[in-house]
Amino acid sequence: MANFSNKDKEQRGYFKRYRKKICFFCKGKIDDIDYKDLNLLRRFMNDKGKIKPRRVTGTCTQHQRKLAGAIKRAREIALLKYPVK
């Protein structure tokens, strides 16, 4: 097996370049995340009811914290389901 340098690997297509994800809330200039907006909250949850991580959704840190709080609040008052184990 041949050893390739990083430059050779890059030219051969071993490394994929990904576009940086932009925060949905920053792009739409949404300041408050409402716990009653279930369609928006479900967008950031998987089918089992877990909150998707930042690296998957592309949200910024501040909005991810607000989003998690809104999802947890909606779960507490039974608007959303808890994660299935």
C-alpha positions in Angstrom: 0.0 0.0 0.0 1.4 3.3 -1.0 1.8 6.2 1.4 0.4 9.4 0.1 1.1 12.9 1.5 -1.9 15.1 2.5 -1.4 17.1 -0.7 -1.7 13.9 -2.8 -4.8 12.7 -0.9 -6.4 16.1 -1.3 -5.8 16.0 -5.1 -7.2 12.5 -5.2 -10.4 13.5 -3.4 -9.9 11.8 0.0 -10.8 15.0 1.8 -14.3 16.4 1.3 -14.8 20.1 1.7 -18.0 20.9 3.5 -19.8 24.3 3.4 -20.1 25.9 6.8 -23.7 25.7 8.1 -25.4 29.0 8.9 -27.7 29.3 11.9 -31.4 29.2 10.9 -32.3 31.7 13.7 -29.5 34.2 12.9 -30.3 34.0 9.2 -34.0 34.7 9.8 -33.3 37.2 12.5 -35.4 35.3 15.0 -34.7 36.4 18.5 -37.2 34.5 20.6 -37.9 30.8 20.2 -41.4 30.1 21.3 -42.1 26.8 23.0 -45.6 26.8 21.4 -44.3 26.7 17.9 -44.2 23.0 17.5 -43.4 22.8 13.8 -40.3 24.8 14.4 -39.2 22.7 17.4 -39.9 19.4 15.6 -37.5 20.5 12.9 -34.7 20.3 15.4 -35.7 16.9 16.8 -35.2 13.5 15.4 -37.9 10.9 15.0 -37.3 9.5 18.4 -37.8 12.8 20.1 -34.1 13.7 20.8 -32.7 17.2 20.3 -30.4 17.2 17.3 -26.9 18.5 18.1 -25.4 21.8 16.8 -23.1 20.1 14.4 -26.0 18.5 12.6 -28.4 21.5 12.6 -25.8 24.3 12.3 -27.4 26.5 14.9 -25.1 28.8 16.9 -24.4 28.3 20.6 -26.8 30.9 21.9 -29.8 29.7 19.8 -29.0 26.1 20.5 -29.4 26.8 24.3 -32.6 28.7 23.7 -33.9 25.9 21.5 -33.1 23.2 24.0 -34.9 25.2 26.7 -38.0 25.7 24.5 -38.1 22.0 23.6 -37.7 21.0 27.3 -40.5 23.4 28.3 -42.8 22.0 25.6 -42.1 18.5 26.8 -42.9 19.5 30.4 -46.4 20.7 29.5 -47.0 17.7 27.2 -46.8 19.5 23.8 -44.0 17.3 22.7 -43.0 13.7 23.6 -40.0 12.7 25.6 -37.3 10.6 23.9 -38.2 7.0 23.4 -35.7 4.5 24.8 
